[in-house]
Amino acid sequence: MSHVTSEPALRKSVLVESSVEHAFRVFTEGIGGWWPVESHSVFAEDAETAILEGRVGGRLYERSRAGEEAVWGTVTAWEPPHRIALTWHPGRGEETAQELEVRFSPEGGGTRVDLAHSGWERLGERAGEVRARYETGWEPVLGSYVEAAGRS
């Protein structure tokens, strides 16, 4: 039996020059406008948009130009404008789902957005390798978000 070490949660924080309400709305309702689906998606260059259904049990999914859907996760906590949590398994079965939690807090004249990505042990022996990819992978995604949320 192979022993899988538990990988620590991956944490990323960004500052957004907008109100907490606006930052939350752009992250959730506006996700199709800022998520870089051409580089960070299941359908890659055939991806058209990302969609988040804003409620507990709602799906986060992408839609391809041909109208196919790939589910990335399911909303497990919906607390506008301060917190959203969801399962995370883009392109994989739900049994491998990690957890994402995103918190929005006032800081200075803007909003601090804290993302925690955990549950790596569900990936078994691939956990460390996949976590390392997300360590860098979240950077351009959050960069795109900060830019979008900073526009009024």
PEJO-V85462 format. One record per residue. N is the residue number from 1. RES is the residue in three letters. PHI is phi in whole degrees, -180 to 180 (999 if undefined). Layout:
BEGIN
n=[N,N]
res=[RES,RES]
phi=[PHI,PHI]
END
This chain:
BEGIN
n=[1,2,3,4,5,6,7,8,9,10,11,12,13,14,15,16,17,18,19,20,21,22,23,24,25,26,27,28,29,30,31,32,33,34,35,36,37,38,39,40,41,42,43,44,45,46,47,48,49,50,51,52,53,54,55,56,57,58,59,60,61,62,63,64,65,66,67,68,69,70,71,72,73,74,75,76,77,78,79,80,81,82,83,84,85,86,87,88,89,90,91,92,93,94,95,96,97,98,99,100,101,102,103,104,105,106,107,108,109,110,111,112,113,114,115,116,117,118,119,120,121,122,123,124,125,126,127,128,129,130,131,132,133,134,135,136,137,138,139,140,141,142,143,144,145,146,147,148,149,150,151,152]
res=[MET,SER,HIS,VAL,THR,SER,GLU,PRO,ALA,LEU,ARG,LYS,SER,VAL,LEU,VAL,GLU,SER,SER,VAL,GLU,HIS,ALA,PHE,ARG,VAL,PHE,THR,GLU,GLY,ILE,GLY,GLY,TRP,TRP,PRO,VAL,GLU,SER,HIS,SER,VAL,PHE,ALA,GLU,ASP,ALA,GLU,THR,ALA,ILE,LEU,GLU,GLY,ARG,VAL,GLY,GLY,ARG,LEU,TYR,GLU,ARG,SER,ARG,ALA,GLY,GLU,GLU,ALA,VAL,TRP,GLY,THR,VAL,THR,ALA,TRP,GLU,PRO,PRO,HIS,ARG,ILE,ALA,LEU,THR,TRP,HIS,PRO,GLY,ARG,GLY,GLU,GLU,THR,ALA,GLN,GLU,LEU,GLU,VAL,ARG,PHE,SER,PRO,GLU,GLY,GLY,GLY,THR,ARG,VAL,ASP,LEU,ALA,HIS,SER,GLY,TRP,GLU,ARG,LEU,GLY,GLU,ARG,ALA,GLY,GLU,VAL,ARG,ALA,ARG,TYR,GLU,THR,GLY,TRP,GLU,PRO,VAL,LEU,GLY,SER,TYR,VAL,GLU,ALA,ALA,GLY,ARG,SER]
phi=[999,-84,-96,-104,-81,-80,-86,-68,-58,-90,-121,-134,-133,-135,-108,-120,-87,-164,-70,-58,-61,-67,-60,-65,-62,-64,-63,-96,-61,-94,-57,-66,-86,-124,-65,-78,-63,-66,-114,-127,-163,-80,-86,52,-66,-89,-71,-105,-161,-113,-135,-119,-87,-78,-170,-62,92,-70,-98,-109,-149,-114,-122,-86,-59,-84,92,-74,-121,-127,-79,-96,176,-129,-69,-109,-145,-133,-131,-63,-102,-105,-158,-140,-134,-156,-77,-143,-152,-60,76,-131,-71,-58,-65,-101,-62,-94,-118,-117,-132,-125,-116,-123,-132,-65,-149,59,-94,-132,-134,-95,-114,-111,-111,-123,-119,-134,89,-62,-60,-68,-92,61,-67,-86,-53,-63,-65,-68,-60,-62,-66,-70,-53,-91,-63,-70,-57,-66,-65,-69,-62,-64,-64,-58,-62,-66,-71,-76,-85,-85]
END
